[in-house]
Amino acid sequence: MTTRLNPYISFQDNARDAITFYESVFGGELNISTFGDYQASQDPAEADKVMHAMLEAPGGLTLMAADTPDGVPFNPGDNISVSLSGEEADESELRGYWDKLVDGGTVTVPLETAPWGDTFGMCVDRFGIGWLVNIAGAQQGDRAAE
């Protein structure tokens, strides 16, 4: 797999409705994970909120979405970031992009192992653009063999 660049849209409590709407528009395969799936929130009220959704539509279109957790500011107009993602084989390339993006910018989530097993980080570059970098770890089946 090559490195992928795509929009990542944040919503306030309606990411599931939005991403299923986009699925009806573009078609494709939709995967949704909740905060509860990964025990990613201490607040039980957030368990069903969308932590990550990815729609992969025909023609190479990819759209990602998530609900903004309670306690994190939600500012319409500032709710779109750019996602860079790839496989372990792309790690040096993705880390190189990360290092350049954070130069003069702000790290909001360090690039490190996430609860879902991938290496993940978030930053805002020196121009105010939000970036998410995800380096896929071993597949679930591969992890079971370890």
Order of alpha helices (4+ residues) and beta strands (2+ residues): beta-alpha-beta-beta-beta-beta-alpha-beta-beta-beta-alpha
